[in-house]
Amino acid sequence: MKVFVTGGAGYVGSHCCKRFAEAGWEVVVYDNLSRGWREFVRWGPLVEGDILDEERLTAAIREARPDAIAHFAAIAYVGESVTEPDRYYRNNSTGALNVLDAMRKTGVEKILFSSTCATYGTPQKTPIDETHPQAPINPYGWSKLFVEKALADYAHAFGMRYTSLRYFNAAGADPGGEIGERHEPETHLIPLVIRGILDPDFTLSVLGDDFPTRDGTAVRDYVHVADLGEAHYAALKRLEGGGGSETFNLGTGVGTSVAEAVAAAERVTGRPVKRRIAQRRPGDPPELVAAAAKARDMLGWRPAHSGIDDIIRSAFDWHSRGG
Ligand SMILES: NC(=O)c1ccc[n+]([C@@H]2O[C@H](COP(=O)([O-])OP(=O)(O)OC[C@H]3O[C@@H](n4cnc5c(N)ncnc54)[C@H](O)[C@@H]3O)[C@@H](O)[C@H]2O)c1
């Protein structure tokens, strides 16, 4: 098995490359390093290129001759997508079409796609299952929902098979300590909580303590990135075995509030998290928790590292070693 991994120098993509390599699969990473890290590409060659450069992308796929594509490459800041929608639609939607068209030209028929719980928008009920209406509330979510639709239409017309994986909140670091979460700028909660411990000049802003939740802070479904790696492995095995196109939530079904994540960090590390209460961000839902039964039943996926203490411990270990 050989997998062509767009965005494989990024956070989730690099952890998935590690899992694929552990399975004995070959990986080729295609990334423009706009938001990724050369040192995260350890399990196969890096082709530096942009998914918007269709010619280069097609040539790279033709040369690699992969059995499947894992498409992670995207930009993913909700706030930025509101002020720069043009960039988001171009990079995430047009970029994905380029990947699909390159697959057609090179005869690759299987693809995994990194989708997101942001395609659901403000949930009408929770936990959110895969049949929940999709009504994004920002351009980032729309740019991803467009790709889900294009995948379905391309699969129908051209005989490709895809798996869309709607991640909830990816978190944690490689339990082997080789790679971890690094976004620039960082907007994800767990690395910011850790920064609130390690960086004397940083204070964590808790965005809202007046949500209608058990302690007033926002509740999210954190899923360990190593468990995401396992789900991608299982999803590709399924496609390789002839499985049809499907969409899965990747979450645990367990919600953790910001206050609970902070308390877990203080408990696990024995150190205080410097924090202050700040205003909610407009449009932030109180609670986003996945109904996770479909991935469990059809992929046999059981998150093994996604307890909040395990997430914090792996992230803290990686960040305290300078990650
Ligand atoms: N991190 C999360 O919690 C989360 C949640 C839901 C969905 N996702 C999705 O998962 C995927 C990976 O997210 P991540 O957190 O690892 O982000 P990331 O920024 O760490 O990784 C994205 C990678 O894609 C590359 N890239 C971006 N645009 C490119 C382009 N035009 N050409 C080539 N490479 C390009 C970047 O350089 C980077 O290495 C994204 O598609 C994101 O939308 C992430």
The ligand as an ORCA input file, in Angstrom:
! r2SCAN-3c Opt
* xyz 0 1
  N      -6.900     20.176     14.019
  C      -8.217     19.980     14.166
  O      -8.752     19.956     15.295
  C      -9.087     19.746     12.946
  C     -10.466     19.571     13.143
  C     -11.271     19.333     12.031
  C     -10.724     19.235     10.761
  N      -9.390     19.445     10.590
  C      -8.841     19.343      9.224
  O      -7.750     18.448      9.251
  C      -6.748     18.828      8.307
  C      -5.408     18.958      9.008
  O      -5.514     19.917     10.056
  P      -4.257     20.257     10.956
  O      -4.750     20.708     12.285
  O      -3.270     19.137     10.872
  O      -3.698     21.553     10.188
  P      -2.192     21.953      9.819
  O      -2.225     23.388      9.445
  O      -1.260     21.530     10.916
  O      -1.896     21.068      8.528
  C      -2.328     21.428      7.236
  C      -1.176     21.190      6.279
  O      -1.613     21.487      4.953
  C      -0.585     22.237      4.304
  N      -1.235     23.054      3.251
  C      -2.167     24.040      3.430
  N      -2.499     24.547      2.245
  C      -1.770     23.888      1.289
  C      -1.677     23.977     -0.113
  N      -2.389     24.876     -0.808
  N      -0.838     23.145     -0.767
  C      -0.105     22.237     -0.085
  N      -0.148     22.100      1.265
  C      -0.972     22.925      1.934
  C       0.061     23.074      5.397
  O       1.353     23.511      5.068
  C       0.047     22.091      6.568
  O       1.203     21.278      6.599
  C      -7.244     20.129      7.668
  O      -7.879     19.779      6.455
  C      -8.278     20.644      8.681
  O      -9.267     21.411      8.034
  C      -8.555     19.693     11.659
*
